[in-house]
């Protein structure tokens, strides 16, 4: 699918190394379950990753090896637990991606951001603070500042955990303030993983895209009625009880000057759903 689309990059939504991250005793996982698995030539593009709860798992509770692998890999990018990157369309329109980690802030887990600015194509447009941000208030302030500063045509917010989901992990209480930030700063969409299903939801004008079925599928849809009670529109959902013969799922995004298309795919690449109801912020709303 990446070859057909000519994908420019991959967005990793966390739980990169299941079930307990990468540490000294299992460093081989990076090569065996990342480099050797995603080996197709079309996948030799930048992979912008955030950390998930399983990446922080284990006795060390550390993502440091994943951060430092940014210096060693031609495509892996995760210079910090909190960072941003910006991409440009051929026309000059821009898309900003804000990579957040509320779980790290909740638990005050420590990490050391890269101190070396890598002079490579994969790091163009990537920005992060030189010092770690582990205090909850400072982290949320950082997030709001990144959103407030954006004059980009598309603005995306990414956290491993979903704000809303129909599946069994449930909504994330600690992210209940995200929708208000999305509305205030005209965020195009929120992307997450964590729950082992694929779900796209619209609520109060905001779009939430959950892509969590690439591995360890499938969770059930026990929270579907709750989403109805909350007044959310579930535009697409695939889970344990409606997956039929689909073994896993992923999503692709296509941005143009006029619209954004999100496609949810089966493990063989077939299109399960295609949703194109989002436009650049410069045409759908005023950017302040």
Phi, psi and omega per residue, in radians:
X1 nan -0.706 3.126
X2 -1.129 -0.565 3.101
X3 -1.218 -0.729 -3.140
X4 -1.117 -0.753 -3.089
X5 -1.410 -0.349 -3.018
X6 1.185 0.850 -3.044
X7 -1.004 2.401 3.140
X8 -1.581 -0.488 3.107
X9 -2.857 2.961 3.101
X10 -2.081 2.421 3.089
X11 -1.839 1.963 3.137
X12 -1.599 2.212 -2.987
X13 -1.778 0.349 3.017
X14 1.717 3.013 -2.921
X15 0.936 0.895 -3.077
X16 -1.180 -0.570 -3.137
X17 -2.315 1.715 -3.057
X18 -1.524 2.407 0.134
X19 -1.834 -0.058 -3.002
X20 -2.435 0.639 3.015
X21 1.204 -2.856 3.136
X22 -2.117 2.212 -3.127
X23 -2.379 -3.082 -3.103
X24 -0.991 -0.690 -3.026
X25 -1.363 -0.270 -3.116
X26 -2.342 0.580 -3.114
X27 -1.051 -0.412 3.104
X28 -1.026 -0.340 -3.126
X29 -1.036 -0.593 -3.109
X30 -1.038 -0.797 -3.124
X31 -1.291 -0.758 -2.990
X32 -1.358 -0.591 -3.057
X33 -1.996 0.117 2.986
X34 -2.205 -1.183 -3.051
X35 -1.044 -0.777 -3.085
X36 -1.366 -0.412 -3.129
X37 -1.433 -0.829 -3.095
X38 -1.697 1.169 -2.972
X39 -1.793 -0.118 -3.108
X40 -1.076 2.483 -3.131
X41 -0.929 -0.596 -3.117
X42 -1.232 -0.233 3.133
X43 -1.714 0.092 3.103
X44 -1.499 1.018 -3.132
X45 -2.215 2.942 3.114
X46 -1.035 2.395 3.034
X47 -2.000 1.910 -3.139
X48 -1.651 2.019 -2.969
X49 -2.013 2.545 2.901
X50 -1.991 2.901 -3.114
X51 -1.646 2.531 3.055
X52 -1.963 3.074 -3.115
X53 -1.056 -0.586 3.123
X54 -1.289 -0.436 3.049
X55 -1.204 -0.524 3.106
X56 -1.528 -0.013 -3.052
X57 -1.333 3.040 -3.122
X58 1.613 2.971 -3.074
X59 -1.112 -0.550 -3.092
X60 -1.350 -0.477 -3.069
X61 0.800 1.050 -3.034
X62 -2.467 2.489 3.017
X63 -1.971 0.303 -3.000
X64 -1.078 -0.685 3.134
X65 -1.125 -0.626 3.108
X66 -1.199 -0.672 3.081
X67 -1.095 -0.817 -3.063
X68 -1.261 -0.379 3.104
X69 -1.153 -0.319 3.056
X70 -0.994 -0.572 -3.138
X71 -1.344 -0.342 -3.011
X72 -1.814 -0.383 -3.019
X73 -1.757 2.591 3.060
X74 -1.352 -0.234 -3.051
X75 -2.352 -0.455 -3.112
X76 -1.186 2.270 3.120
X77 -2.301 2.022 2.961
X78 -2.820 1.316 -3.034
X79 -1.302 -0.204 -3.067
X80 -2.885 2.917 3.047
X81 -1.245 -0.487 3.111
X82 -2.161 2.142 3.100
X83 -2.822 2.996 3.093
X84 -2.311 2.768 2.935
X85 -2.545 2.655 -3.072
X86 -2.209 2.381 3.112
X87 -2.091 2.640 3.139
X88 -2.029 2.409 2.993
X89 -1.417 2.909 -3.118
X90 -1.019 -0.537 -3.114
X91 -1.322 -0.249 -3.053
X92 1.817 -0.224 3.039
X93 -1.086 2.623 -3.035
X94 -2.174 2.709 3.079
X95 -2.261 2.183 3.123
X96 -1.876 2.379 3.132
X97 -2.060 2.147 -3.118
X98 -1.885 1.957 -3.080
X99 -1.630 2.027 -3.019
X100 -2.037 2.792 3.115
X101 -2.553 1.442 -3.082
X102 -1.167 -0.520 -3.093
X103 -1.173 -0.706 3.070
X104 -1.022 -0.770 3.139
X105 -1.161 -0.675 3.132
X106 -1.056 -0.707 -3.065
X107 -1.735 -0.039 -3.107
X108 0.989 0.670 3.102
X109 -1.217 2.498 -3.042
X110 -1.631 2.526 3.000
X111 -2.618 2.799 3.097
X112 -2.082 1.975 3.128
X113 -1.104 2.751 3.057
X114 -1.050 2.406 3.065
X115 -1.728 -0.141 -3.136
X116 -1.826 2.220 3.070
X117 -1.555 1.926 -3.019
X118 -1.326 2.084 3.138
X119 -1.435 1.302 -3.109
X120 -2.458 2.832 -3.098
X121 -1.061 -0.622 -3.083
X122 -1.156 -0.368 -3.083
X123 -1.718 0.051 3.085
X124 -1.114 2.229 3.129
X125 1.429 0.077 3.141
X126 -1.614 2.277 -3.101
X127 -2.323 2.495 3.074
X128 -2.757 2.784 3.120
X129 -1.303 2.526 -3.124
X130 -1.258 -0.393 -3.122
X131 -1.996 2.617 -3.125
X132 -1.134 2.553 3.071
X133 -2.108 1.792 -3.074
X134 -2.087 -0.166 3.121
X135 -1.453 2.319 -2.974
X136 -0.980 -0.846 -3.101
X137 -1.077 -0.741 3.133
X138 -1.149 -0.650 3.138
X139 -1.148 -0.758 3.116
X140 -1.218 -0.573 3.041
X141 -1.117 -0.722 3.101
X142 -1.039 -0.790 -3.133
X143 -1.048 -0.861 -3.098
X144 -1.102 -0.646 3.123
X145 -1.126 -0.699 3.119
X146 -1.093 -0.697 3.120
X147 -1.227 -0.749 -3.100
X148 -1.136 -0.588 -3.082
X149 -1.349 -0.254 -3.006
X150 -1.272 2.201 2.967
X151 -1.974 0.355 -3.045
X152 -1.345 2.763 -3.123
X153 -1.294 -0.565 3.017
X154 -2.187 2.447 3.132
X155 -2.354 2.121 -3.084
X156 -2.107 2.462 3.091
X157 -2.025 2.303 -3.069
X158 -2.219 2.269 2.964
X159 -2.494 2.577 -3.117
X160 -1.041 -0.679 -3.067
X161 -1.522 2.530 -3.141
X162 -1.424 2.596 2.939
X163 -1.272 -0.833 -3.136
X164 -2.251 2.521 3.060
X165 -2.734 2.537 3.041
X166 -1.486 -0.207 -2.980
X167 -1.592 -3.097 -2.809
X168 -1.255 -0.371 3.110
X169 -1.224 -0.446 3.058
X170 1.416 2.958 3.120
X171 -1.138 2.705 -3.089
X172 -1.731 1.898 -3.056
X173 -1.035 -0.685 -3.091
X174 -1.170 -0.236 -3.137
X175 -1.814 0.303 -3.076
X176 -1.152 -0.303 3.113
X177 -1.496 -0.137 -3.088
X178 -1.115 -0.805 -3.112
X179 -0.976 -0.685 3.131
X180 -1.125 -0.687 3.089
X181 -1.142 -0.694 3.131
X182 -1.080 -0.748 3.125
X183 -1.164 -0.776 -3.077
X184 -1.100 -0.678 -3.030
X185 -1.930 0.255 3.034
X186 0.972 0.872 3.096
X187 -1.238 2.296 -3.089
X188 -1.145 -0.834 -3.118
X189 -2.846 2.712 3.064
X190 -1.913 2.225 3.129
X191 -1.954 2.462 3.121
X192 -2.637 3.042 3.034
X193 -2.242 -2.173 3.001
X194 1.297 -1.135 3.129
X195 -1.325 2.390 -2.966
X196 -1.517 1.176 3.105
X197 -2.852 3.077 3.006
X198 -2.046 2.256 -3.092
X199 -2.503 2.372 2.992
X200 -2.159 2.200 -2.998
X201 -2.258 2.546 3.024
X202 -2.166 2.278 3.128
X203 -2.561 2.213 3.120
X204 0.928 0.653 3.096
X205 1.464 -0.044 3.138
X206 -1.800 2.564 -3.109
X207 -1.923 2.330 -3.122
X208 -2.203 2.133 -3.077
X209 -2.044 2.017 3.130
X210 -1.873 2.143 3.117
X211 -2.209 1.661 -3.032
X212 -2.325 0.305 -3.027
X213 -1.898 0.302 -3.139
X214 -1.237 -0.436 -3.129
X215 -2.640 2.765 3.112
X216 0.959 0.667 3.141
X217 -1.393 2.629 0.146
X218 -2.358 2.610 2.971
X219 -1.613 2.814 -3.108
X220 -1.560 3.116 -3.036
X221 -1.846 0.741 -3.030
X222 -1.143 -0.298 -3.114
X223 -1.793 0.289 -3.104
X224 -1.123 -0.747 3.138
X225 -1.137 -0.618 3.104
X226 -1.069 -0.701 3.136
X227 -1.111 -0.644 3.082
X228 -1.134 -0.753 3.124
X229 -1.084 -0.565 -3.137
X230 -1.389 -0.129 3.133
X231 1.423 0.372 3.142
X232 -1.528 2.534 3.046
X233 -1.715 1.983 3.087
X234 -1.487 1.838 -3.081
X235 -1.371 -0.499 3.108
X236 -2.803 2.491 3.039
X237 -2.698 2.316 2.993
X238 -2.255 2.277 -3.008
X239 -2.644 -2.969 -3.033
X240 -1.007 -0.614 -2.986
X241 -1.617 -0.055 3.098
X242 -2.369 0.226 -3.045
X243 -1.323 -0.318 -3.104
X244 1.002 -2.056 -3.112
X245 -1.779 0.187 3.140
X246 -1.298 2.156 -3.077
X247 -1.556 -0.412 3.139
X248 -2.912 2.999 -3.106
X249 -2.598 2.690 3.042
X250 -2.524 -3.132 -3.127
X251 -2.403 2.670 3.025
X252 -2.196 2.679 3.133
X253 -2.253 2.362 3.086
X254 -2.142 2.166 3.131
X255 -1.919 2.329 3.009
X256 -2.214 -3.120 3.116
X257 -1.142 -0.363 -3.016
X258 -2.044 -0.354 -3.098
X259 -2.789 2.896 3.095
X260 -2.076 2.287 3.111
X261 -2.030 2.214 3.084
X262 -1.941 2.200 3.087
X263 -2.094 2.290 3.029
X264 -1.726 2.263 -3.027
X265 -2.070 2.644 2.968
X266 -1.340 3.030 -3.130
X267 -1.083 -0.384 3.101
X268 -1.646 0.046 3.079
X269 1.706 -0.154 3.128
X270 -1.082 2.542 -3.111
X271 -1.438 2.061 3.102
X272 -1.544 -0.552 3.119
X273 -2.778 2.543 3.061
X274 -2.293 2.119 -3.074
X275 -2.194 2.164 -3.128
X276 -2.361 1.265 -3.114
X277 -2.129 0.304 -3.140
X278 -2.067 2.449 3.127
X279 -2.129 2.895 3.070
X280 -1.005 2.601 -3.135
X281 -1.058 -0.532 -3.102
X282 -1.189 -0.304 3.116
X283 -1.974 -0.462 -3.093
X284 -1.550 -0.396 -3.131
X285 -2.872 2.880 3.091
X286 -1.406 2.434 3.096
X287 -1.688 2.103 -3.092
X288 -1.913 nan nan
